Amino acid sequence: MANIKSAKKRILVIDKKTARNKAIKSKVKTYIKKVDAFIAAGDKAAAQEALRAASAEINKAASKGVYHKNTAARKISRLALAVNKIA
C-alpha cells in the first residue's frame, strides 16, 4: 500500500477512471450486441438503426480516450459490413 499522499491520491483517481472506462466499454458492448441480434434475425432496417446508435456510442468512447480512434473505426467498419451483408 502507498504511504505517500500523492500516491494515495493517484490510486483514488485511477479507480475513478477505471470505473468510468469499464462503464463506457460495457455500454458500447451492449449496443454492439443489439446490432448483432438484429443481424442474426435478418432485420435490416432495425439493424441499420441500431448501427447508427452504436456508431455514435463508439465515437463518443473514442473521443473520451476509452478506445483508440483506429479501434473505434475498425469496430464500426465491421458492424457496417455485417449490416450491409443482410439480404
C-alpha positions, 0 to 999 in steps of 0.5 A: 500500500502507498504511504505517500499522499500523492500516491494515495491520491493517484490510486483514488483517481485511477479507480475513478477512471477505471470505473468510468472506462469499464462503464463506457466499454460495457455500454458500447458492448451492449449496443454492439450486441443489439446490432448483432441480434438484429443481424442474426434475425435478418432485420435490416432496417432495425439493424441499420438503426441500431448501427447508427446508435452504436456508431455514435456510442463508439465515437463518443468512447473514442473521443473520451480516450476509452478506445483508440480512434483506429479501434473505434473505426475498425469496430464500426467498419465491421458492424457496417459490413455485417449490416450491409451483408443482410439480404 
